[in-house]
Amino acid sequence: MAPAGFPASLPLCVCLLMASGFAQAGRLLVVPMDGSRFFTMQSVVEKLIHNGHEVVVVMPNVSLQLGKSMNFTVKTYSISHTPEDLNREFMVFLDAQLNPQSELMTILLASSGIGFFELLFSHCRDLFNDKKLVEYLKQSSFDAVFLDPFDMCGLTVAKYLSLPSVVFGRSIFCHYLEEGAQCPSPPSYVPRDVLKITDTMTFMERVQNHLAYMGERVFCPSLFKTATEIASEVLQTPVTASDLFSQVSIWLLRTDFMLDFPRPVMPNIVFVGGINCHQGKALSRIVSKC
């Protein structure tokens, strides 16, 4: 059974992103996140263009990876920091990640990690400060927004334009996937991502899992505070991360349910595992006969 408020435009999104070779060409707005997370998204966008869809990608004029080898329409907006600022914060964050003694929560809670994310989150304010670009987006009659969920700007844009949103990612940090998609994930049975335990938990591991579950609800709003503050400014109403994730029309998850812990999923969650892999070469005639 579909969750409440299932959008009527959902079939259109499915056609655009899963059966594009047979669907009528549509207009798709893409709001990516900087860094390696865009590599896979870019390959999907190029395939959509190959199948006849019109795609517009919105990105900042300063970035780490965006804008390289792009063969589609790009709309840029000016941001308030320099490439040097971005590289400096990224290197501080990268050094923390490469520290073998650092756990994920420790990295993200550290001021160094928060500084890098806040730079990325601040791009959304710069996007909406570009009145000419915002007016273009409002007048362009897009069918859907294709986005990376982590920086939340795509979710804000989709809500602002009242468009269906299609999330593309490996997983969603914190508890927003299970809440936004209305998928139960009881901590007695499903381990939190930050813990290195399996779904066959001892009593003490279940206690540890519950503590992590509770800790996420304290920590996650702080991590995404800048993003939700910007969304609240743009939408002119108080907005939480849960508000933004609950509007997602389709979740395209770059994994396979066979590789995850058992849990219920909703019809608008589509597993696209293997999309990161290179296309395999055909077996030789000799090998195929063996």
LORODO-546600 format. One record per residue: residue in three letters; x negated, z, y of N, C-alpha, C, O in turn; residue number from 1. Coordinates in steps of 0.02 Angstrom, whole numbers, plus 50000, padded with zeros to 5 digits. Example, Ala and Ser with C-alpha at 12.3 -4.5 7.8 and 13.67 -1.06 7.14 Angstrom:
2
ALA  49340  50390  49716  49385  50390  49775  49340  50390  49835  49288  50423  49834  1
SER  49358  50354  49888  49316  50357  49947  49355  50394  50002  49330  50402  50057  2
end
This chain:
290
MET  49957  50000  49940  50000  50000  50000  49956  50000  50062  49908  50039  50067  1
ALA  49971  49957  50110  49930  49951  50170  49940  50011  50214  49994  50041  50215  2
PRO  49888  50031  50253  49895  50087  50298  49943  50073  50354  49958  50015  50369  3
ALA  49968  50126  50385  50015  50118  50440  49984  50079  50497  49924  50085  50511  4
GLY  50024  50039  50529  49999  50000  50586  49958  49941  50565  49918  49916  50605  5
PHE  49965  49917  50504  49927  49860  50479  49942  49800  50524  50000  49781  50530  6
PRO  49893  49770  50557  49906  49719  50608  49934  49655  50578  49914  49634  50524  7
ALA  49980  49624  50615  50009  49561  50592  49958  49505  50593  49965  49456  50557  8
SER  49905  49513  50634  49854  49461  50639  49801  49467  50584  49754  49427  50583  9
LEU  49808  49515  50539  49759  49524  50487  49748  49462  50445  49691  49445  50431  10
PRO  49801  49426  50423  49789  49365  50383  49745  49314  50419  49706  49279  50387  11
LEU  49751  49309  50486  49710  49263  50523  49637  49283  50518  49594  49240  50509  12
CYS  49623  49349  50525  49554  49372  50519  49525  49356  50451  49468  49334  50445  13
VAL  49565  49366  50399  49542  49352  50332  49525  49278  50325  49475  49260  50295  14
CYS  49569  49236  50353  49556  49164  50349  49492  49145  50385  49453  49104  50360  15
LEU  49482  49175  50443  49423  49159  50483  49358  49177  50448  49310  49139  50448  16
LEU  49357  49236  50416  49295  49264  50392  49285  49258  50317  49230  49271  50293  17
MET  49337  49241  50279  49329  49238  50207  49349  49171  50176  49326  49154  50122  18
ALA  49391  49134  50210  49411  49069  50183  49405  49017  50237  49449  48974  50246  19
SER  49350  49021  50274  49343  48980  50334  49343  48906  50319  49361  48866  50363  20
GLY  49323  48887  50259  49322  48816  50243  49391  48786  50239  49398  48726  50245  21
PHE  49443  48827  50229  49511  48802  50221  49556  48821  50279  49613  48798  50282  22
ALA  49532  48862  50325  49574  48887  50379  49569  48842  50439  49520  48806  50448  23
GLN  49620  48845  50481  49618  48809  50544  49564  48841  50588  49557  48902  50588  24
ALA  49527  48800  50625  49473  48826  50666  49500  48876  50716  49552  48865  50746  25
GLY  49463  48930  50726  49483  48981  50773  49428  48998  50821  49373  48969  50818  26
ARG  49442  49044  50867  49394  49066  50917  49376  49139  50902  49420  49182  50899  27
LEU  49312  49150  50894  49288  49217  50874  49239  49243  50926  49192  49208  50945  28
LEU  49250  49304  50948  49204  49338  50994  49160  49384  50952  49185  49424  50913  29
VAL  49095  49378  50960  49047  49418  50921  49011  49466  50968  48982  49446  51018  30
VAL  49014  49530  50950  48978  49582  50989  48929  49616  50941  48948  49662  50905  31
PRO  48866  49592  50939  48817  49618  50891  48782  49680  50916  48789  49700  50974  32
MET  48743  49710  50872  48699  49765  50890  48627  49739  50885  48611  49700  50841  33
ASP  48585  49763  50930  48516  49740  50932  48477  49763  50870  48497  49810  50837  34
GLY  48423  49728  50856  48379  49747  50801  48394  49708  50737  48428  49657  50739  35
SER  48367  49732  50682  48372  49697  50618  48444  49693  50593  48459  49651  50551  36
ARG  48488  49735  50619  48557  49735  50596  48592  49668  50611  48642  49651  50580  37
PHE  48564  49630  50659  48596  49566  50676  48574  49509  50630  48608  49457  50629  38
PHE  48520  49517  50592  48495  49461  50551  48549  49434  50504  48560  49374  50501  39
THR  48581  49479  50467  48632  49457  50419  48694  49432  50455  48723  49382  50435  40
MET  48714  49467  50508  48772  49445  50546  48762  49374  50573  48808  49334  50575  41
GLN  48701  49359  50594  48686  49293  50622  48698  49238  50570  48724  49185  50586  42
SER  48679  49251  50508  48689  49201  50455  48763  49188  50444  48783  49131  50430  43
VAL  48805  49241  50449  48877  49232  50441  48906  49193  50500  48947  49149  50490  44
VAL  48883  49209  50560  48907  49174  50620  48890  49099  50615  48932  49057  50632  45
GLU  48829  49083  50594  48809  49013  50588  48851  48977  50536  48866  48918  50545  46
LYS  48870  49010  50482  48912  48980  50431  48982  48966  50459  49012  48915  50444  47
LEU  49008  49012  50499  49073  49002  50530  49073  48941  50576  49120  48902  50577  48
ILE  49019  48934  50614  49012  48876  50658  49008  48812  50617  49039  48761  50635  49
HIS  48971  48814  50563  48965  48756  50518  49034  48735  50492  49046  48676  50480  50
ASN  49079  48784  50483  49146  48769  50457  49196  48752  50512  49256  48746  50499  51
GLY  49171  48745  50574  49214  48719  50627  49243  48769  50674  49282  48751  50718  52
HIS  49226  48833  50668  49253  48884  50713  49213  48887  50778  49152  48874  50779  53
GLU  49247  48905  50831  49213  48914  50895  49193  48987  50902  49235  49032  50896  54
VAL  49129  48999  50914  49102  49067  50916  49067  49078  50982  49028  49036  51005  55
VAL  49080  49135  51013  49045  49156  51073  49015  49224  51060  49049  49271  51040  56
VAL  48949  49230  51071  48913  49293  51061  48897  49324  51129  48869  49291  51172  57
VAL  48915  49387  51137  48901  49423  51199  48844  49471  51187  48846  49511  51141  58
MET  48792  49467  51229  48733  49510  51219  48699  49525  51285  48708  49489  51334  59
PRO  48659  49579  51286  48621  49595  51347  48564  49546  51358  48541  49513  51311  60
ASN  48541  49540  51420  48486  49493  51435  48418  49521  51416  48369  49485  51419  61
VAL  48415  49585  51396  48354  49616  51371  48368  49646  51303  48414  49686  51295  62
SER  48328  49627  51253  48341  49652  51185  48278  49647  51143  48228  49617  51164  63
LEU  48280  49678  51084  48224  49675  51037  48226  49611  50995  48175  49578  50986  64
GLN  48285  49594  50970  48291  49537  50923  48345  49487  50943  48341  49429  50923  65
LEU  48393  49507  50982  48447  49461  50999  48421  49403  51040  48375  49410  51080  66
GLY  48452  49345  51031  48433  49286  51070  48380  49243  51038  48362  49191  51066  67
LYS  48354  49263  50980  48302  49224  50947  48333  49175  50897  48371  49196  50853  68
SER  48317  49112  50903  48339  49060  50856  48414  49058  50849  48441  49056  50794  69
MET  48449  49057  50905  48521  49055  50903  48546  48985  50919  48524  48954  50967  70
ASN  48592  48961  50879  48619  48894  50887  48694  48896  50902  48733  48856  50876  71
PHE  48713  48943  50945  48784  48949  50963  48790  48974  51035  48741  48993  51066  72
THR  48851  48973  51060  48864  48991  51129  48850  49065  51141  48874  49108  51104  73
VAL  48811  49079  51192  48792  49148  51208  48809  49163  51280  48795  49123  51326  74
LYS  48840  49220  51291  48854  49245  51358  48815  49310  51367  48822  49357  51328  75
THR  48773  49312  51418  48731  49371  51428  48754  49410  51490  48788  49384  51534  76
TYR  48735  49473  51491  48748  49516  51549  48685  49557  51563  48646  49571  51518  77
SER  48675  49575  51625  48615  49612  51646  48622  49685  51628  48676  49714  51631  78
ILE  48566  49715  51608  48565  49786  51591  48518  49822  51638  48478  49791  51673  79
SER  48523  49888  51639  48490  49929  51690  48420  49952  51670  48389  49990  51708  80
HIS  48394  49931  51612  48327  49952  51593  48285  49891  51573  48313  49837  51561  81
THR  48221  49900  51570  48174  49845  51558  48156  49839  51484  48170  49884  51446  82
PRO  48126  49782  51465  48102  49776  51395  48052  49831  51377  48051  49854  51319  83
GLU  48012  49852  51425  47964  49905  51412  47998  49971  51395  47976  50008  51351  84
ASP  48052  49986  51431  48091  50047  51416  48118  50045  51345  48114  50094  51308  85
LEU  48146  49988  51326  48176  49981  51260  48122  49987  51206  48133  50021  51156  86
ASN  48066  49953  51215  48013  49956  51166  47984  50026  51159  47968  50048  51104  87
ARG  47976  50061  51215  47948  50129  51213  47994  50176  51174  47970  50213  51131  88
GLU  48059  50175  51189  48105  50218  51153  48110  50200  51079  48118  50243  51036  89
PHE  48106  50135  51065  48110  50114  50996  48050  50137  50956  48057  50159  50899  90
MET  47990  50134  50986  47930  50155  50950  47931  50230  50937  47908  50253  50885  91
VAL  47957  50269  50984  47963  50342  50974  48010  50355  50915  47996  50397  50872  92
PHE  48066  50320  50915  48115  50328  50861  48086  50304  50794  48097  50336  50742  93
LEU  48049  50249  50795  48019  50223  50733  47967  50271  50705  47964  50281  50644  94
ASP  47927  50301  50748  47877  50349  50725  47911  50408  50690  47886  50433  50640  95
ALA  47968  50430  50717  48004  50485  50685  48031  50464  50617  48031  50504  50570  96
GLN  48055  50402  50611  48081  50378  50547  48027  50373  50494  48039  50386  50436  97
LEU  47967  50354  50515  47912  50345  50467  47880  50410  50446  47838  50411  50402  98
ASN  47900  50465  50478  47873  50530  50459  47905  50551  50393  47965  50563  50390  99
PRO  47865  50557  50339  47894  50573  50274  47926  50642  50271  47966  50656  50226  100
GLN  47911  50685  50319  47938  50752  50319  48006  50755  50355  48039  50807  50354  101
SER  48025  50701  50386  48086  50702  50427  48147  50681  50387  48146  50631  50352  102
GLU  48199  50720  50392  48263  50702  50363  48304  50665  50416  48291  50670  50476  103
LEU  48354  50626  50393  48393  50585  50438  48425  50626  50493  48421  50607  50552  104
MET  48456  50682  50476  48489  50723  50527  48439  50748  50578  48454  50749  50638  105
THR  48380  50768  50555  48329  50793  50601  48308  50739  50649  48298  50752  50709  106
ILE  48299  50678  50623  48279  50622  50666  48331  50609  50720  48314  50602  50779  107
LEU  48394  50606  50699  48446  50588  50746  48460  50644  50795  48478  50631  50853  108
LEU  48451  50706  50774  48462  50762  50819  48406  50769  50870  48416  50797  50924  109
ALA  48347  50743  50853  48290  50748  50899  48304  50709  50962  48338  50658  50961  110
SER  48278  50733  51018  48288  50700  51082  48261  50629  51081  48287  50585  51116  111
SER  48207  50617  51042  48178  50550  51038  48228  50500  51009  48236  50445  51035  112
GLY  48262  50520  50955  48311  50476  50925  48371  50464  50969  48395  50408  50976  113
ILE  48395  50518  51000  48453  50513  51044  48437  50467  51103  48481  50429  51125  114
GLY  48376  50470  51129  48358  50428  51186  48363  50354  51171  48387  50315  51213  115
PHE  48342  50334  51111  48346  50263  51092  48418  50241  51085  48437  50188  51109  116
PHE  48459  50283  51053  48529  50264  51043  48567  50262  51109  48610  50219  51119  117
GLU  48551  50307  51154  48585  50308  51218  48570  50245  51259  48613  50220  51296  118
LEU  48509  50219  51251  48494  50155  51284  48538  50100  51257  48566  50060  51295  119
LEU  48545  50097  51190  48588  50046  51160  48661  50056  51180  48696  50007  51196  120
PHE  48684  50118  51179  48754  50131  51196  48768  50112  51269  48823  50088  51285  121
SER  48719  50122  51313  48730  50109  51384  48742  50035  51399  48767  50018  51452  122
HIS  48723  49991  51352  48735  49919  51363  48809  49905  51375  48826  49859  51412  123
CYS  48852  49944  51344  48924  49930  51349  48948  49940  51420  48992  49903  51444  124
ARG  48922  49990  51455  48941  50000  51524  48919  49941  51567  48955  49919  51611  125
ASP  48858  49916  51553  48833  49857  51589  48876  49796  51576  48888  49755  51621  126
LEU  48900  49789  51514  48943  49732  51497  49006  49733  51540  49025  49683  51570  127
PHE  49039  49791  51544  49101  49795  51581  49090  49797  51657  49137  49787  51695  128
ASN  49029  49810  51678  49014  49806  51750  49006  49733  51773  49009  49719  51832  129
ASP  48998  49688  51725  48994  49616  51741  49066  49589  51744  49093  49566  51694  130
LYS  49095  49592  51803  49166  49574  51811  49179  49501  51794  49232  49484  51768  131
LYS  49131  49458  51809  49140  49387  51794  49144  49376  51719  49185  49336  51695  132
LEU  49101  49410  51681  49101  49404  51608  49165  49433  51579  49195  49403  51534  133
VAL  49187  49490  51604  49248  49522  51579  49308  49476  51591  49351  49470  51547  134
GLU  49310  49445  51649  49366  49399  51663  49364  49339  51617  49416  49315  51594  135
TYR  49304  49315  51602  49297  49259  51554  49325  49279  51486  49360  49241  51454  136
LEU  49307  49339  51463  49331  49362  51398  49407  49369  51397  49438  49354  51346  137
LYS  49436  49392  51452  49508  49401  51455  49544  49334  51455  49600  49329  51429  138
GLN  49513  49283  51483  49546  49218  51489  49532  49171  51430  49561  49117  51426  139
SER  49489  49192  51384  49466  49146  51332  49510  49143  51270  49500  49100  51227  140
SER  49558  49188  51263  49606  49187  51207  49572  49186  51139  49583  49141  51098  141
PHE  49529  49235  51128  49497  49240  51062  49547  49264  51010  49597  49297  51026  142
ASP  49533  49246  50948  49576  49267  50893  49557  49335  50864  49599  49371  50839  143
ALA  49492  49352  50868  49469  49415  50840  49400  49431  50867  49366  49388  50896  144
VAL  49378  49494  50858  49311  49516  50877  49273  49533  50813  49296  49574  50773  145
PHE  49215  49503  50805  49171  49514  50748  49115  49559  50773  49080  49540  50820  146
LEU  49105  49618  50742  49061  49666  50774  49021  49708  50724  49040  49716  50666  147
ASP  48967  49735  50749  48930  49788  50715  48958  49854  50741  48962  49863  50802  148
PRO  48976  49900  50697  49013  49959  50719  48970  50014  50750  48998  50058  50783  149
PHE  48904  50012  50740  48866  50072  50757  48866  50088  50831  48873  50146  50850  150
ASP  48858  50037  50875  48854  50054  50946  48923  50059  50978  48929  50078  51037  151
MET  48975  50043  50941  49046  50051  50962  49067  50006  51019  49126  50006  51037  152
CYS  49023  49967  51048  49043  49925  51105  49092  49871  51082  49140  49856  51117  153
GLY  49080  49843  51023  49126  49793  50997  49196  49822  50987  49246  49788  51001  154
LEU  49199  49884  50964  49264  49917  50955  49298  49928  51023  49359  49921  51029  155
THR  49258  49945  51073  49286  49954  51140  49311  49889  51169  49365  49886  51199  156
VAL  49272  49835  51159  49293  49769  51183  49358  49748  51149  49404  49723  51182  157
ALA  49362  49758  51083  49422  49738  51046  49484  49776  51071  49537  49747  51079  158
LYS  49475  49840  51083  49532  49881  51107  49551  49860  51178  49610  49857  51195  159
TYR  49501  49846  51219  49514  49826  51288  49552  49760  51291  49597  49751  51332  160
LEU  49533  49713  51247  49564  49647  51246  49625  49643  51200  49658  49591  51196  161
SER  49641  49699  51166  49697  49702  51119  49690  49648  51065  49737  49611  51051  162
LEU  49630  49644  51036  49616  49594  50984  49603  49629  50917  49580  49686  50916  163
PRO  49617  49594  50861  49597  49621  50796  49521  49627  50793  49485  49585  50820  164
SER  49496  49678  50759  49424  49688  50753  49403  49684  50680  49437  49710  50635  165
VAL  49347  49650  50669  49319  49642  50602  49250  49674  50601  49204  49649  50633  166
VAL  49243  49729  50565  49180  49766  50561  49136  49735  50506  49160  49718  50452  167
PHE  49072  49728  50521  49024  49700  50473  48965  49747  50470  48927  49754  50518  168
GLY  48955  49781  50412  48900  49827  50407  48890  49852  50336  48932  49841  50292  169
ARG  48833  49885  50325  48817  49913  50259  48858  49976  50246  48885  49985  50192  170
SER  48861  50018  50295  48900  50079  50292  48909  50105  50363  48878  50079  50409  171
ILE  48950  50155  50371  48962  50184  50436  48935  50255  50435  48957  50297  50396  172
PHE  48888  50269  50479  48860  50336  50481  48914  50386  50502  48958  50369  50541  173
CYS  48910  50446  50476  48961  50498  50487  49022  50482  50445  49019  50444  50397  174
HIS  49077  50510  50464  49138  50509  50423  49190  50460  50449  49248  50465  50430  175
TYR  49170  50413  50492  49219  50372  50526  49248  50316  50482  49303  50293  50495  176
LEU  49211  50295  50431  49239  50244  50386  49299  50272  50348  49352  50242  50346  177
GLU  49289  50330  50317  49343  50359  50277  49403  50379  50320  49460  50376  50297  178
GLU  49390  50400  50382  49446  50418  50426  49480  50356  50455  49541  50351  50456  179
GLY  49438  50309  50479  49466  50249  50510  49505  50206  50461  49557  50178  50478  180
ALA  49479  50201  50399  49512  50160  50348  49562  50201  50306  49594  50174  50261  181
GLN  49569  50265  50322  49615  50310  50286  49599  50312  50211  49643  50310  50169  182
CYS  49534  50318  50196  49512  50323  50127  49491  50395  50112  49443  50419  50141  183
PRO  49526  50428  50068  49506  50497  50051  49435  50499  50023  49416  50456  49982  184
SER  49396  50548  50045  49329  50557  50019  49315  50632  50012  49276  50660  50049  185
PRO  49348  50663  49964  49344  50736  49957  49272  50759  49942  49242  50733  49895  186
PRO  49246  50806  49980  49177  50828  49969  49165  50862  49902  49107  50871  49882  187
SER  49217  50881  49867  49207  50909  49800  49187  50856  49749  49162  50872  49695  188
TYR  49198  50792  49767  49185  50739  49719  49138  50684  49745  49102  50653  49706  189
VAL  49138  50673  49810  49099  50619  49839  49043  50647  49882  49056  50680  49932  190
PRO  48979  50636  49863  48923  50663  49901  48918  50631  49970  48933  50572  49978  191
ARG  48897  50669  50019  48885  50642  50085  48821  50600  50083  48776  50613  50043  192
ASP  48818  50549  50126  48762  50502  50125  48695  50535  50141  48643  50512  50118  193
VAL  48697  50589  50180  48634  50620  50201  48602  50662  50145  48545  50684  50152  194
LEU  48639  50674  50091  48613  50716  50037  48590  50673  49979  48618  50619  49966  195
LYS  48540  50696  49943  48513  50659  49886  48539  50689  49821  48501  50713  49779  196
ILE  48605  50687  49814  48636  50714  49754  48685  50661  49727  48704  50615  49763  197
THR  48704  50669  49665  48750  50622  49634  48820  50651  49635  48832  50707  49659  198
ASP  48868  50612  49608  48936  50637  49606  48948  50686  49549  49002  50715  49542  199
THR  48896  50697  49507  48900  50750  49456  48865  50811  49485  48806  50823  49473  200
MET  48902  50849  49524  48873  50904  49562  48882  50971  49528  48933  50985  49496  201
THR  48832  51013  49536  48839  51083  49515  48880  51120  49568  48896  51092  49620  202
PHE  48896  51182  49554  48934  51221  49603  48897  51227  49670  48926  51218  49723  203
MET  48832  51242  49666  48793  51250  49727  48787  51184  49765  48786  51183  49827  204
GLU  48783  51128  49729  48781  51063  49761  48847  51048  49796  48847  51016  49849  205
ARG  48902  51069  49766  48966  51059  49799  48970  51100  49864  48997  51077  49914  206
VAL  48943  51161  49862  48941  51202  49922  48899  51167  49975  48918  51164  50034  207
GLN  48840  51142  49954  48796  51106  50001  48831  51045  50030  48823  51029  50089  208
ASN  48869  51010  49987  48904  50950  50010  48958  50968  50061  48968  50931  50110  209
HIS  48994  51023  50050  49044  51045  50098  49012  51063  50165  49040  51048  50218  210
LEU  48954  51096  50163  48919  51114  50225  48898  51051  50263  48904  51049  50324  211
ALA  48874  51000  50226  48855  50937  50259  48916  50903  50289  48913  50875  50343  212
TYR  48971  50906  50252  49035  50878  50276  49056  50910  50342  49077  50876  50388  213
MET  49051  50976  50345  49069  51012  50405  49019  50999  50461  49037  50994  50520  214
GLY  48955  50994  50442  48903  50981  50492  48912  50914  50526  48898  50908  50586  215
GLU  48934  50863  50489  48946  50798  50519  48997  50802  50575  48990  50770  50627  216
ARG  49048  50842  50565  49102  50847  50615  49080  50885  50677  49113  50881  50729  217
VAL  49025  50921  50672  48997  50953  50731  48947  50907  50764  48945  50902  50826  218
PHE  48906  50873  50724  48851  50832  50750  48873  50764  50775  48850  50742  50828  219
CYS  48916  50729  50738  48932  50659  50753  48960  50647  50823  48940  50599  50855  220
PRO  49006  50689  50848  49030  50677  50916  48973  50680  50968  48977  50646  51019  221
SER  48922  50721  50955  48865  50724  51001  48824  50661  50999  48801  50636  51051  222
LEU  48814  50634  50939  48776  50572  50932  48808  50515  50970  48774  50475  51002  223
PHE  48874  50510  50966  48910  50454  50995  48942  50472  51063  48987  50437  51087  224
LYS  48918  50526  51093  48949  50549  51155  48946  50496  51210  48996  50484  51244  225
THR  48888  50465  51220  48881  50414  51272  48928  50356  51259  48960  50331  51306  226
ALA  48933  50334  51196  48976  50277  51179  49049  50293  51193  49086  50251  51220  227
THR  49071  50353  51175  49142  50370  51185  49157  50382  51259  49213  50369  51282  228
GLU  49108  50408  51296  49119  50417  51368  49128  50350  51402  49171  50343  51446  229
ILE  49088  50300  51382  49095  50234  51411  49162  50203  51392  49196  50173  51434  230
ALA  49182  50211  51329  49247  50185  51307  49304  50218  51347  49352  50184  51365  231
SER  49298  50282  51360  49349  50317  51399  49353  50290  51470  49407  50283  51498  232
GLU  49295  50275  51500  49293  50247  51567  49327  50178  51568  49367  50163  51612  233
VAL  49309  50137  51519  49335  50068  51517  49410  50067  51504  49447  50031  51537  234
LEU  49433  50108  51457  49503  50107  51437  49546  50154  51480  49607  50155  51473  235
GLN  49512  50192  51523  49546  50237  51570  49592  50287  51535  49647  50302  51558  236
THR  49567  50312  51479  49602  50365  51442  49551  50398  51396  49504  50365  51374  237
PRO  49558  50463  51382  49511  50495  51337  49510  50462  51269  49563  50451  51238  238
VAL  49450  50446  51245  49442  50409  51182  49390  50445  51139  49338  50467  51164  239
THR  49405  50451  51075  49357  50479  51027  49333  50423  50981  49362  50369  50979  240
ALA  49280  50437  50943  49255  50388  50895  49309  50373  50843  49316  50316  50822  241
SER  49345  50423  50822  49398  50413  50773  49452  50366  50800  49480  50326  50762  242
ASP  49467  50371  50864  49516  50326  50895  49494  50253  50889  49534  50209  50874  243
LEU  49429  50241  50901  49404  50173  50899  49401  50145  50828  49421  50088  50816  244
PHE  49378  50186  50781  49372  50162  50712  49440  50154  50678  49446  50116  50630  245
SER  49490  50189  50701  49556  50185  50669  49591  50119  50684  49641  50103  50652  246
GLN  49565  50080  50733  49598  50017  50751  49569  49958  50713  49593  49902  50721  247
VAL  49518  49968  50671  49486  49912  50636  49535  49876  50591  49573  49907  50554  248
SER  49535  49809  50595  49580  49769  50554  49551  49756  50485  49586  49761  50434  249
ILE  49487  49738  50483  49453  49723  50419  49384  49755  50419  49348  49753  50468  250
TRP  49368  49785  50362  49301  49812  50352  49264  49767  50301  49283  49765  50243  251
LEU  49214  49731  50324  49172  49692  50279  49109  49734  50266  49066  49740  50309  252
LEU  49104  49762  50206  49049  49806  50189  48998  49769  50146  49014  49742  50093  253
ARG  48936  49768  50170  48883  49732  50135  48855  49773  50077  48796  49791  50075  254
THR  48899  49787  50031  48879  49823  49971  48927  49804  49916  48969  49759  49924  255
ASP  48920  49836  49859  48964  49824  49803  48990  49891  49778  48953  49940  49775  256
PHE  49054  49893  49762  49083  49957  49741  49049  49984  49679  49052  50044  49665  257
MET  49017  49940  49640  48981  49963  49580  48919  50004  49597  48895  50043  49556  258
LEU  48895  49997  49658  48834  50032  49679  48849  50095  49717  48803  50130  49739  259
ASP  48912  50111  49725  48933  50169  49765  48966  50220  49719  48980  50207  49661  260
PHE  48979  50279  49747  49014  50330  49709  49089  50314  49707  49115  50287  49755  261
PRO  49122  50329  49653  49194  50313  49647  49234  50347  49703  49227  50406  49716  262
ARG  49276  50307  49734  49321  50333  49786  49375  50281  49798  49363  50221  49787  263
PRO  49433  50301  49821  49486  50252  49835  49469  50212  49898  49438  50237  49944  264
VAL  49489  50149  49898  49480  50107  49957  49547  50074  49974  49592  50069  49932  265
MET  49552  50051  50036  49613  50020  50059  49607  49943  50055  49552  49917  50049  266
PRO  49664  49908  50059  49662  49835  50052  49623  49799  50106  49600  49743  50094  267
ASN  49614  49829  50164  49576  49795  50217  49501  49809  50213  49465  49792  50260  268
ILE  49478  49839  50158  49406  49846  50146  49385  49793  50096  49411  49790  50040  269
VAL  49337  49752  50117  49314  49697  50074  49239  49706  50062  49200  49711  50109  270
PHE  49220  49707  49999  49149  49714  49981  49117  49645  49979  49140  49601  49943  271
VAL  49063  49638  50017  49028  49574  50019  48955  49584  49998  48909  49559  50030  272
GLY  48945  49621  49944  48878  49635  49919  48843  49571  49899  48874  49524  49875  273
GLY  48777  49570  49911  48737  49511  49894  48730  49462  49951  48692  49414  49946  274
ILE  48765  49475  50007  48762  49428  50062  48693  49430  50096  48674  49383  50130  275
ASN  48655  49484  50085  48587  49489  50112  48536  49450  50071  48480  49439  50094  276
CYS  48555  49429  50011  48508  49397  49965  48501  49323  49981  48548  49290  50003  277
HIS  48441  49297  49969  48431  49225  49976  48468  49189  49920  48476  49216  49865  278
GLN  48489  49128  49935  48523  49088  49885  48476  49074  49827  48420  49049  49837  279
GLY  48498  49090  49767  48455  49080  49708  48447  49006  49692  48492  48966  49703  280
LYS  48390  48989  49664  48377  48920  49644  48409  48907  49576  48413  48952  49534  281
ALA  48430  48847  49567  48460  48828  49503  48408  48831  49447  48350  48813  49457  282
LEU  48429  48855  49388  48384  48858  49331  48364  48788  49310  48403  48741  49315  283
SER  48303  48781  49285  48281  48717  49259  48322  48699  49196  48352  48743  49165  284
ARG  48322  48636  49178  48362  48614  49120  48336  48646  49056  48375  48659  49010  285
ILE  48270  48659  49053  48241  48689  48993  48265  48762  48986  48285  48783  48932  286
VAL  48262  48800  49042  48281  48870  49041  48356  48876  49026  48377  48920  48988  287
SER  48397  48832  49056  48469  48838  49047  48491  48825  48976  48547  48844  48957  288
LYS  48450  48792  48936  48468  48778  48866  48449  48835  48819  48469  48837  48762  289
CYS  48409  48882  48844  48386  48938  48801  48442  48987  48789  48432  49037  48754  290
end
